[in-house]
Amino acid sequence: MGNTQEREKHYWGYRIDVKNPDFFFKELEQGRLRQGWGYAENQKLPETEDSGARKNLSMYEKVKKGDILLIPRLPDWGSVAIVEATEDWDDKEKGYKFEIDNEKKDYGHIFPAKYIGCFNRHGKDVSGNIQSTLKARNRFWDINRFSEDIEKIMGNLEGNRESTSVIENIKNIVSEKVKSSFDLKECCDKIVDEYNQKFVASQWEEVLKDILEKIYPEYKIEKKGGSKEEEHGTDVLVNVPGISRSYNIAIQVKNYTGNISDNKIAEIIKQINKAGDNEDEEEESKLIEKILVITPAKKEENPKLIEECKKEDIKVIFSEELEKLILRSIIESIDLKEIFDEMLQE
């Protein structure tokens, strides 16, 4: 007889696309926990080579039957869903499956799970540890060290639990109404349109540098474009500190519209591939990623560009993903109190 000892339950953080909470919750109620980066058949796990979809491999490999996941912003903005894995997610028969939603045209990754309940992220029984880890921006992360805090919250879901306090309800109502009144996508669309009208190609390098500095103040971000940019293939260089060395992310910015021609694609790839050409293993910094930012051309107009860049392990960011970065930089930089004070005085 083999060892039949059961694996200890583990705890995980898990994020969804917060633009579609109703869709995710309805699916979860049917035992299907969806995840993004699933809009093409070649993104099916575990064999996918798609760099975005591969970020889901860790959850596919690590989550086992009985594990608990906390999912922020589900079923509503102020709540955190508690979910239990009902099978090993890497089980070939009962675990993960890939089915792109016909309406959303995305979210093809499906993991077997059941909804346990939810709690208010600012509730009186929610520890500082849990509140802190829920701020993580990861798609999936280990929260096993907070198991006791999570079990306490789950215990409070059982029986005749005391109703949510007035203060917690106020926070929920305010956050929900602000979210529903403020169309983030429309706001970002307008900002990007203005940027495209006012900034020429070379100025986008400075725009991107400014965006990244606001989001990642702990990183060193340099504008490298200019007369010698053809030689090193980098417009913006992001330097991420490490333990024994630092790591570089090379970004190339191109201001193109419509479908990008085959000749242009070849030029772009040749240029960005120059990043790290002269790198030595003994150097203090190592190139770990190459990113191509395209403005204002659309993803759906450029499948050939995406395909060719994928072959060279180059990540492509189009306007939709750029809008998310812009929004994050705005949130980090503007004084919301000042804006609301001005509105109240009008």
Residue pairs with C-beta under 8 A, 6 or more apart in sequence:
7 64
7 66
9 66
9 67
9 68
9 147
10 62
10 63
10 64
10 67
10 68
10 142
10 144
11 67
11 68
11 69
11 70
11 142
11 143
11 144
11 146
11 147
11 150
12 59
12 62
12 63
12 67
12 68
12 69
12 70
12 140
12 141
12 142
12 143
12 144
13 69
13 70
13 71
13 72
13 133
13 134
13 136
13 138
13 140
13 141
13 142
13 143
14 33
14 35
14 59
14 69
14 70
14 71
14 83
14 139
14 140
15 71
15 72
15 73
15 137
15 138
15 139
15 140
16 24
16 34
16 35
16 36
16 71
16 73
16 74
17 24
17 36
17 106
17 107
18 73
18 77
19 185
20 104
20 107
21 73
21 74
21 75
21 76
21 77
22 75
23 34
23 101
23 104
23 107
24 33
24 34
24 74
24 107
25 74
25 75
25 81
25 115
27 33
27 34
27 107
27 110
28 34
28 74
28 81
28 83
28 113
28 114
28 115
29 115
31 86
31 112
31 113
31 114
32 110
32 111
32 112
32 113
33 69
33 83
33 110
33 111
33 112
33 113
34 101
34 107
34 109
34 110
34 111
35 56
35 59
35 107
35 109
35 110
35 111
35 139
36 106
36 107
36 109
36 139
37 43
37 50
37 52
37 53
37 55
37 56
37 109
38 53
38 98
38 100
38 106
38 107
38 108
38 109
39 100
39 105
39 106
39 107
39 108
40 50
40 100
41 98
41 100
41 108
42 48
42 49
42 50
43 50
43 52
43 53
43 98
43 108
43 109
44 53
44 98
44 108
45 53
45 56
45 57
45 60
45 96
45 98
45 109
46 57
46 60
46 61
46 90
48 54
49 310
50 310
51 310
51 313
51 315
52 315
53 109
55 139
55 140
56 109
56 139
56 140
58 140
59 89
59 111
59 139
59 140
60 89
60 90
60 96
60 109
60 111
61 89
61 90
62 89
63 69
63 85
63 88
63 89
63 111
64 85
64 88
64 89
65 85
65 86
65 87
65 88
66 84
66 85
67 84
67 85
68 82
68 83
68 84
68 85
68 116
68 150
68 154
69 82
69 83
69 84
69 85
69 113
70 80
70 81
70 82
70 83
70 130
70 134
70 143
70 150
71 80
71 81
71 82
71 83
72 80
72 121
72 134
73 79
73 80
74 80
74 81
74 118
75 81
75 118
76 172
76 176
77 172
77 175
77 176
77 179
78 120
78 121
78 122
78 171
78 172
78 175
78 176
79 118
79 119
79 120
79 121
79 172
80 118
80 119
80 120
80 121
80 134
81 115
81 116
81 117
81 118
82 115
82 116
82 117
82 118
82 119
82 150
82 153
82 154
82 157
83 113
83 114
83 115
83 116
84 113
84 114
84 116
85 111
85 112
85 113
86 112
86 113
86 114
87 94
87 95
87 112
88 94
88 95
89 95
89 96
89 111
89 112
90 96
94 112
95 111
95 112
96 109
96 110
96 111
96 112
97 110
98 108
98 109
98 110
99 108
99 110
100 106
100 107
100 108
101 107
101 108
116 154
116 157
117 154
117 157
119 125
119 126
119 153
119 156
119 157
120 126
120 164
120 168
120 171
120 172
121 130
121 131
121 134
122 131
122 168
122 171
123 153
123 164
123 165
123 168
124 165
124 168
125 152
125 153
125 156
126 149
126 153
127 146
127 149
127 152
129 145
129 146
129 149
130 146
130 149
130 150
130 153
133 141
133 143
133 146
143 150
164 172
184 327
185 323
187 327
188 323
188 324
188 326
188 327
189 323
191 323
191 326
191 330
192 295
192 296
192 319
192 322
192 323
192 326
195 204
195 207
195 295
195 326
196 255
196 295
196 296
199 207
199 255
200 255
201 253
201 254
201 255
202 225
204 253
204 255
204 293
204 295
205 223
205 225
205 235
205 236
205 253
206 223
208 235
208 236
208 251
208 253
208 293
209 221
209 222
209 223
209 236
210 329
211 325
211 326
211 329
212 219
212 221
212 236
212 238
212 325
212 329
213 221
214 328
214 329
214 332
214 333
215 325
215 328
215 329
215 332
216 238
218 241
219 238
219 239
219 240
219 241
220 238
220 239
221 236
221 237
221 238
221 239
222 236
222 237
222 239
223 235
223 236
224 232
224 234
224 235
224 236
224 237
225 234
225 235
225 236
225 253
229 235
230 271
230 274
231 274
232 274
232 275
232 277
233 250
233 252
233 271
233 272
233 273
233 274
233 275
233 277
234 250
234 251
234 252
234 272
234 274
234 275
235 251
235 252
235 253
236 251
236 253
237 248
237 249
237 250
237 251
238 248
238 249
238 251
239 246
239 247
239 248
239 285
240 246
240 247
240 248
240 249
240 288
245 283
245 284
245 285
245 286
246 284
246 285
246 286
247 285
247 286
247 287
247 288
248 276
248 285
248 286
248 287
248 288
249 287
249 288
249 289
249 290
249 291
250 272
250 275
250 276
250 287
250 289
250 290
250 291
251 291
251 292
251 293
252 268
252 271
252 272
252 275
252 290
252 291
252 292
252 293
253 293
253 295
254 268
254 292
254 293
254 294
254 295
255 295
255 296
256 264
256 294
256 295
256 297
257 296
257 297
258 297
258 301
259 297
259 301
259 302
260 268
260 294
260 297
260 302
260 304
260 305
262 304
265 304
265 305
265 308
266 308
268 292
268 305
269 308
269 309
269 312
269 314
272 290
272 292
272 314
273 290
273 312
273 314
275 287
275 290
276 287
276 290
279 286
279 287
289 315
290 312
290 313
290 314
290 315
291 314
291 315
291 316
291 317
292 309
292 314
292 315
292 316
292 317
293 317
293 322
294 302
294 305
294 316
294 317
294 318
294 319
295 319
295 322
296 319
297 318
297 319
298 318
298 319
299 306
299 316
299 318
299 320
302 318
305 316
306 316
309 315
309 316
317 325
